[in-house]
Amino acid sequence: MVIHSQTASDKQALSSLRITAIGGGHGLGRVMSTLSFLDRRLVGIVTTTDNGGSTGMLRKHHQCIAWGDIRNCMSQLANQPLAKEVLNYRFNSDSNLDGHNLGNLLLYSLDALSARPIDGIQLLSRLLKVNNRILPMSEMPTDLLAELDNNLQCFGEIRIDELGTMPQRLSLSPQVNSTPEALQHLKRSDLIILGPGSFLTSVMPPLLVTDIAQAIKKSPAKVIFVDNLVPELSPAGNLTLLQKFAWLEQQIGYQPIDLAISNVSPLHTNIPIVSCVASDQELIHRHDTDGLLTALAQSAQHLLPHMFTETVTDLHSFK
């Protein structure tokens, strides 16, 4: 059944919830911009393992965390005119900064002036009037490491996304800790949202931080997985939804997913599925924000009925 948007009532339904969203720049930014009305009740935990482009250059020379996904989220949340264009501005070959992104440089510079990376992120958030909390998955640099079935290893996010088959195991090198702030928000959350985005390089990295995975397991929050609208260009693009769930469980040792938002409804699953979410008219790989909002509101009412005095969930949307 197609989900019909009711923006005002959907916002009202979600307004009392504390939500933590986890993932990479484009997908996490879309989820957070959809829920930005929640202000400080919405927290994003951002993947910081990117090693390509401007972010990769900064990491190579300065041993910092990856700033690109954080910048991408901020650009989608900023309430200042032209802020998105400024944050995403990329210098060309006429400059000594060829290939660098202005937003990444701003975040790196603020980090250099601050005691912690989080301090720099908060300062830029205030300047851009971003009212939601954005946290890196860790304040220490780390990279993705994939172990393949032929005993070979693949190092770095860029190369892992180019693999032909799924790795046997994915880990962080080195293993890092999360921030106390992220763990605190996970502990207090009513809902945790994973995705959408690249399964291996956006959704999985924060879950590979041991204390984040354990915090999700211990949290009373319900977990929603937001599936991609179109298959991604990575080995995970060949997986079914159930195969993704099984692979995730194999990696972290338990199954965190309570419900999925996906236009592909698999058979033989005990996990409820909310389907028929429309894509953005201009970018078909991104969710329509009103449709995504409605799907999240229905999901919340299905998972947390005790928090709603009235339920408007259309149970026919679940398969």
Secondary structure, 3 states (H helix, E strand, C coil): CCCCCCHHHHHHHHCCCCEEEEECHHHHHHHHHHCHHHHHHEEEEECCCCCCHHHHHHHHHHCCCCCHHHHHHHHHHCCCCCHHHHHHCECCCCCCCCCCEHHHHHHHHHHHCCCCHHHHHHHHHHHCCCCCEEEECCCCCCEEEEECCCCCEEECHHHHHCCCCCCCEEEEECCCCCCHHHHHHHHHCCEEEECCCCHHHHHHHHHCCHHHHHHHHHCCCEEEEECCCCCCCCHHHHCCHHHHHHHHHHHHCCCCCCEEECCCCCCCCCCCEECCCCECCCCCCCECHHHHHHHHHHHHHHHCHHHCCCCCCCHHHEC
